[in-house]
């Protein structure tokens, strides 16, 4: 158990369980993380909103992965928002923060400034990938884009791929306190029915899009518990979710006091990127000297930029590719302003 008054709740994910309903969950707030993620790029408002929602989903979902694992979420669509990609890096040790980064690829000329952010995605798929480390085969699950938000896509993914009824209540946007500068804030709650040893899944989904829903997965008693908990979840107000005056534990008690909520150790989250000169060099190791020459600038160097954090790398051409004539320690081979 955790004492609420001892915790600064910003950039934190708090796992909990509703003992009466046999439902687990996470509640999160992001402020500095989201500011840092979005400060790396000059995104249009619609893309900023999609990245903010995706980063919050990533923090909520990622809290369950093990130390040093990596969770990635991707949405690919045929609309102006072509790709929204996020990564969650599990803590390197107990008590250490997890790291989140995010990136979007989009057609700026096709963005509809008056349209809903989710409408910019179009048709496509939602994917979750889990990398358990070197020597392990990464896990990947994919479902079609569904619902009217990225959180609805995530709910559909868990029902379809994991047979786990899942619900999100999220809010995000720019906000400011009196006398303070405007900054990004996000808050959200994730509920998930506890997995069964042998789930009973309906043979025919009830949803029009052919994807499973909670009604397909839960029996009558479980369905009653799930309906009650998600009804309470929908009463969470925006200002309660983003704070900063309402503590996360206070919100859980306000929403679910009849469900016997029990909290566990919180997980701090920070913005972080895994890029490095060695990783960029490794990605270029498949190219021949001729290919590297085509990449060389007029200044006689090869440059690369990280799409997630904006880091800029500069390399000497003769240190790159499988035909490199000098090692990476050659003078002037790397730079990261």
Secondary structure, 3 states (H helix, E strand, C coil): CCCHHHCCCCCEEEEEEECCCCEEEEEEEECHHHHHHHHCCCCCHHHHHHHHHHHHHHHHHHCCCCCCCEEEEEEEECCCEEEEEEEEECCCCCCCCEEEEEEEEECCCCCCCCCCHHHHCCCEEEEEEEECCCCCCCEEEEEECCCCCHHHHHHHHHHHHCCCCEEEEEEEEEECCCCCCCEEEEEEEEEEECCCCCCCCCCCCCCCCCCCCHHHHCCHHHHHHHHHHHHHHCCCCHHHHHCCCCCHHHHHHHHHHHHCEEEEEEEEEEECCCCCHHHHHHHCCCCCHHHHHHHCCCCCEEEEECCCCCCEEEEEHHHCCCCCCCCCCCCCCCCEC
